Amino acid sequence: MTWLIWPGAAISLLGLGGLIWCILAVMRAKRRASSDEELRAAVQKVMPVNLGALFLSVIGLMLVIVGIFLG
């Protein structure tokens, strides 16, 4: 079932890229924020992207594991 493994790896890498983007976005916001409220607002904007990227990476890894078990 290699047809599950490669798309799963690609989806997982897409999620990993999203997680790295979230980390960089929060680091940039932390440097720019002059108050705690500004930082909190920036983190709240990044949170949905973070959860979506985490979801993508988990789904991708699940596809890889299912492809390995069935293959």
C-alpha positions in Angstrom: 0.0 0.0 0.0 2.7 2.5 -1.0 0.0 4.7 -2.5 -0.9 5.6 1.1 2.6 6.1 2.4 3.8 8.9 0.0 0.7 11.1 0.1 0.7 10.6 3.9 4.3 11.7 4.1 3.6 14.8 1.9 0.6 15.8 4.1 2.7 15.3 7.2 5.4 17.5 5.8 2.9 20.1 4.9 1.7 20.1 8.5 5.3 20.3 9.7 5.8 23.4 7.5 2.7 25.0 9.0 4.0 24.3 12.5 7.4 25.9 11.7 5.6 28.9 10.2 3.6 29.2 13.5 6.7 29.1 15.6 8.4 31.8 13.5 5.3 34.0 13.5 5.0 33.9 17.3 8.8 34.6 17.6 8.4 37.6 15.4 5.4 38.8 17.3 7.2 38.3 20.6 10.0 40.6 19.4 7.6 43.3 18.1 5.0 43.3 20.9 5.3 46.2 23.3 2.6 44.9 25.7 1.2 41.6 26.9 -2.1 42.3 25.1 -0.4 42.7 21.7 1.4 39.4 22.1 -1.8 37.7 23.3 -3.6 39.0 20.2 -0.9 37.8 17.9 -0.9 34.3 19.5 -4.6 34.1 19.2 -4.4 34.8 15.5 -1.8 32.1 15.0 -3.6 29.5 17.1 -6.1 28.3 14.4 -3.3 27.8 11.9 -1.3 25.9 14.5 -4.2 23.6 15.2 -4.8 23.0 11.5 -1.1 22.2 10.9 -1.1 19.8 13.8 -4.2 18.1 12.4 -2.5 17.8 9.0 0.6 16.3 10.4 -1.3 13.8 12.5 -3.5 12.7 9.6 -0.4 12.4 7.4 1.3 10.2 10.0 -1.8 8.1 10.4 -1.9 7.5 6.6 1.8 6.5 6.7 1.2 4.0 9.5 -1.9 2.5 7.9 0.1 2.2 4.6 2.9 0.4 6.4 0.6 -2.0 8.3 -1.4 -2.9 5.1 1.7 -3.1 2.9 
